[in-house]
Structures are given as C-alpha cells and as structure tokens.
Amino acid sequence: MTASTAHSRDLGDELRRLRETCMGLAGNKMAEKLGWDPSKVSTVENGRARASEVDLIQYLSMCGKDIDFINDFKRRYQYAFEEYRVQVSDNLRTMVLAESTAITLMSYDAMTMPGLTQSPEYADAIYRMTGLVTEERIPNLVQYRIERQAILRRHDRPTCVFYVHEHALELQAGSAEVMEDQYARLLFNTHIIRIVPKDAPIVASSFVLWEFEKARSLVFSETIHANVFVEDPGAIARTRLIFDRLDQLALSAEQSRSKLAEYVSPPREDFDDSGPHLAY
C-alpha cells in the first residue's frame, strides 16, 4: 500500500464528504454501487491508497459531478502522493487537516508569534503590516486563525512546543496595548513556549513539524506566496536535528517565563511608527 501524505488524506477526506453530502450513503453502500470491495472505499477515502483515473471517474460520476469537476479533481490528485508539495497560500484545508490530526507539534518562529497563540488584534495587525492581502479578506483570515486555536483546548490536544525567537517579541504589531496582550497570552502558555535568545542565530523564518499516530511526519512552511509540505524522510530527519539544536539554544520553560515577564512589565513604550516592521 502506498504511504499516505497530508495531501492524499485531504483529497480522500474530500471524497468522503462528497459521498456523504451527494449520496447520503455509508462507505459499504457506496462500495456496493461501485462494485468495489468496501476496504477499497475506506483506503481511498483515508488517503492510504492511490485511486486510478478510472476509479476517480467512477466515484465522482456516482456523486453526480460533471466533467469539469472531475478533470479539476484529477489534476489536483495527480501529485497527491508526492513527498514535496506546494500549494497556493490561501488554500488552508490540507494544513488545517494535518494540524488537527497531529499528536505532536513543534514549531519555530523568528519574526512573529506562533499562529496558534496569536490574539485576534495581533493577527489583524500582522496581516495589515504585510500589505499583501486586501483589507476585505483580513477579518476572515483572522477568524480562521483564531478558530484553529481550538485544537489547544481539546482534551486530546497534541503535545506542543513553540520555539519563539526573541526578535519576534521585539517586532511591533499594532499598539502597545495589542503587544502587551499578546505577551500576556504567551506568558499564560509558558508550559509550551521556549524563547530563543536574540543573540542566537535565526535558522529560518518559520516552520512546523507535525507527527502523527499512523502516518509519516510532515514539515510545513508557510510563505506569502505558497504553503510547502515536505514528507521526505531525509528532510524530516534534518528538521528534527534543527529542533534538537533549538532545544539547546532556547531558554528553559522557567527562563522563558521570566523573559516574557520582562516584556509584560514594566510597561513598554508605545512604538507607534518608530519600531521595527515586518519585512519579507
């Protein structure tokens, strides 16, 4: 059986949702209509087996999809099992599905606070600072980011460690009040925050390592132009080495708490337009 990828699991989940919404059938009933073994429907919908072109046409036609939809899905499915995958930056389904099914999450951020710890006001300010998204889209993007944070409140939440470079703490996004609230959020989560001191090298802008119970680990990097997913074992091993190095460079959890407390109190000056700004 072909090893699944984040993208194959995403597209498989899309097939499952089409079956449920368009057909209202259980997997075994769909298999019956297609003349497939029930296990085939399960493995395809879970992204654990590559469906052939004929399989996709049969499945999607059964769901009532026209030729344009089928051709678009086949195009997206063509590279579903590749170890390196690039998606446009506003396509967040694969990322959210991977994030929500991970059992371990490690991230590194050098320029901004981790997305899963951002306040709505801070996230809004970051989007406005980049100037790369239209103002009308910002509220939806902020809402989407805040909704993702629900995974940290689940009873089965992933084990998380967020490495945050001190440069990210110094970057002003919004008013002094916005920054102070953001520092307080990190301070509240110091059990999962590790501060990398400002004199430590910046190894990259940001990246995430997700580990799963029954799937290969995945490295994710988000840029202004594209989202990059990497499941190559060599790249995963190199990323783990980087996190080992970050673990050595970073302050301990208690030291990180003390460092964050320095930013919360005494009150920091209102930077207005004089502070550093986000650059790409």
C-alpha positions in Angstrom: 0.0 0.0 0.0 1.3 3.5 -0.9 2.3 5.6 2.1 -0.3 8.4 2.6 0.6 12.1 2.6 -1.1 15.1 4.1 -2.5 16.0 0.6 -3.7 12.5 -0.2 -5.6 12.4 3.2 -7.0 15.8 2.4 -8.3 14.8 -1.0 -9.5 11.4 0.4 -11.5 13.3 3.0 -13.0 15.5 0.2 -14.2 12.3 -1.5 -15.7 11.1 1.8 -17.6 14.4 2.2 -18.9 14.2 -1.4 -20.2 10.7 -0.7 -22.0 11.8 2.4 -23.4 15.0 1.0 -24.2 14.0 -2.5 -25.2 10.4 -2.0 -26.1 10.1 1.7 -24.5 6.6 1.7 -22.3 4.7 4.1 -19.0 3.6 2.7 -20.0 0.0 2.3 -23.2 1.0 0.4 -21.0 3.2 -1.9 -18.7 0.2 -2.5 -21.7 -1.9 -3.4 -22.9 0.6 -6.0 -19.4 0.9 -7.5 -18.7 -2.8 -7.4 -15.7 -2.2 -5.2 -14.5 -4.1 -2.1 -15.6 -2.0 0.9 -12.0 -1.8 2.1 -11.1 0.0 -1.2 -13.5 2.8 -0.4 -12.0 3.1 3.1 -8.4 3.2 1.9 -9.0 5.7 -0.9 -11.0 8.0 1.4 -8.3 7.8 4.1 -5.6 8.7 1.5 -3.9 5.3 2.1 -4.2 4.0 -1.5 -3.9 5.8 -4.8 -7.1 5.7 -6.8 -6.7 5.1 -10.5 -8.1 7.6 -13.1 -10.9 5.2 -13.8 -11.6 4.8 -10.1 -11.9 8.6 -9.7 -14.2 9.0 -12.7 -16.5 6.2 -11.4 -16.6 7.6 -7.9 -17.1 11.2 -8.9 -19.7 10.4 -11.6 -21.6 8.4 -9.0 -21.6 11.5 -6.9 -23.2 13.4 -9.8 -20.1 15.6 -10.6 -19.7 16.9 -14.2 -16.6 16.6 -16.4 -15.2 19.9 -15.4 -15.3 19.0 -11.7 -13.8 15.6 -12.5 -10.9 17.0 -14.5 -10.1 19.5 -11.8 -10.1 16.8 -9.1 -7.9 14.6 -11.3 -5.5 17.5 -11.8 -5.2 18.0 -8.0 -5.0 14.3 -7.3 -2.1 13.8 -9.8 0.5 14.7 -7.3 -1.3 13.7 -4.1 1.3 11.2 -3.0 4.5 13.3 -3.7 6.8 13.9 -0.8 7.2 17.6 -1.7 4.0 19.6 -2.3 3.5 23.3 -2.9 0.0 24.9 -2.6 -1.2 28.4 -3.1 -1.1 30.3 0.3 -4.9 30.8 0.6 -5.5 27.0 0.3 -5.6 26.1 4.0 -7.5 22.8 4.0 -4.5 20.5 3.9 -2.7 22.5 6.6 -5.7 22.5 8.9 -6.5 18.8 8.5 -2.8 17.9 9.2 -2.7 20.2 12.2 -5.9 18.9 13.7 -4.8 15.2 13.4 -1.3 15.6 14.7 -0.3 14.1 18.0 2.9 16.2 18.3 3.5 19.7 17.1 6.8 21.6 17.2 7.2 25.0 15.6 9.8 27.7 15.2 9.0 31.4 14.6 11.6 34.1 14.1 9.5 37.1 13.0 6.1 36.7 14.5 4.3 35.0 17.4 3.1 31.4 16.6 -0.2 31.5 14.8 -1.8 29.2 17.4 -1.1 31.7 20.2 -1.9 34.9 18.5 -4.6 37.3 19.7 -7.2 38.5 17.2 -5.8 42.0 17.4 -2.2 40.9 16.9 -3.2 38.7 13.9 -5.1 41.6 12.4 -2.1 43.9 12.8 0.3 41.3 11.2 -1.9 41.0 8.1 -2.2 44.8 7.8 1.6 45.2 8.2 2.4 42.9 5.3 0.1 44.8 2.9 -0.2 41.6 0.9 -3.9 40.8 1.4 -6.8 43.0 0.7 -8.5 44.7 3.7 -11.8 42.9 3.0 -10.1 39.5 3.5 -8.4 40.3 6.8 -11.4 39.6 9.1 -12.0 36.1 7.6 -8.3 35.3 7.8 -8.1 36.4 11.4 -11.2 34.4 12.3 -9.8 31.3 10.6 -6.6 31.6 12.5 -8.4 32.0 15.8 -10.7 29.0 15.1 -7.6 26.9 14.6 -6.6 27.5 18.1 -9.4 25.3 19.3 -7.0 22.3 19.0 -5.1 23.6 22.0 -8.3 23.3 24.1 -9.2 19.8 23.2 -8.9 17.0 25.8 -6.8 15.1 23.3 -4.7 18.1 22.2 -1.4 17.5 20.6 1.8 17.7 22.6 3.2 21.1 21.6 6.4 23.1 21.8 6.6 26.5 20.3 10.2 28.0 19.8 9.9 31.7 19.5 12.9 33.8 18.6 13.2 37.0 20.7 13.2 39.1 17.5 9.5 38.1 17.2 8.9 39.6 20.7 10.6 42.8 19.7 8.6 43.3 16.4 5.8 45.8 17.0 2.5 44.8 15.5 -0.3 47.2 16.4 -0.4 49.4 19.5 1.4 48.9 22.8 -1.8 47.5 24.3 -2.0 44.9 21.5 1.5 43.9 22.1 1.1 43.7 25.9 -2.0 41.5 25.5 0.0 39.3 23.1 2.9 39.0 25.6 0.4 38.1 28.3 -1.0 35.3 26.1 2.4 33.8 25.7 3.0 34.2 29.4 -0.2 32.2 30.1 1.2 29.4 27.9 4.8 29.3 29.1 4.5 25.5 29.6 4.6 25.2 25.7 6.7 28.3 24.9 10.5 28.3 24.6 12.2 31.6 23.9 15.3 31.6 21.7 17.6 34.5 22.9 18.2 37.4 20.5 21.9 36.6 20.1 21.1 33.1 18.8 21.2 32.7 15.0 18.0 32.9 13.0 17.8 29.5 11.3 14.7 30.3 9.1 11.6 32.5 9.3 9.3 29.7 10.4 8.4 26.1 10.1 6.4 23.4 11.8 7.0 19.6 12.3 3.8 17.6 12.8 3.9 13.9 13.9 1.0 11.5 13.5 0.0 8.3 15.1 -0.4 6.3 11.8 1.2 8.5 9.1 4.6 9.9 8.2 5.8 13.0 9.9 5.3 16.3 8.0 7.3 19.5 7.8 5.2 22.6 6.9 6.5 26.1 5.9 4.1 29.0 5.2 5.3 31.9 3.0 3.5 34.8 1.5 3.2 33.1 -1.9 2.8 29.4 -1.1 2.5 26.7 1.5 5.1 24.0 1.3 4.6 20.4 2.7 7.5 18.0 2.9 7.3 14.4 3.9 10.7 13.2 2.6 12.4 11.2 5.4 15.7 12.9 4.9 14.1 16.3 5.3 12.2 15.2 8.3 15.4 13.9 9.9 17.2 17.2 9.2 14.3 19.1 10.7 14.5 17.1 13.9 18.2 17.9 14.2 17.3 21.6 13.9 14.8 21.2 16.7 17.4 19.4 18.8 19.7 22.4 18.2 16.9 24.9 19.1 16.3 22.9 22.3 20.0 23.5 23.3 19.8 27.3 22.3 16.5 28.1 23.8 15.8 29.3 27.4 14.2 26.7 29.7 10.5 27.0 30.4 11.1 28.9 33.6 13.7 31.2 32.0 11.3 31.8 29.1 8.6 32.8 31.6 11.0 35.3 33.2 12.0 36.7 29.8 8.3 37.1 28.8 7.6 38.8 32.1 10.2 41.4 31.2 8.1 42.3 28.1 4.9 42.5 30.0 6.2 44.5 33.0 7.3 47.2 33.3 5.0 48.7 30.6 6.7 49.0 27.2 6.7 52.4 25.4 4.2 52.9 22.6 6.2 52.4 19.5 3.7 54.0 17.1 5.6 54.0 13.8 9.1 54.1 15.2 9.6 50.4 15.9 10.8 47.6 13.6 8.4 46.4 11.0 7.7 43.1 9.4 9.7 42.6 6.2 9.7 39.9 3.5 
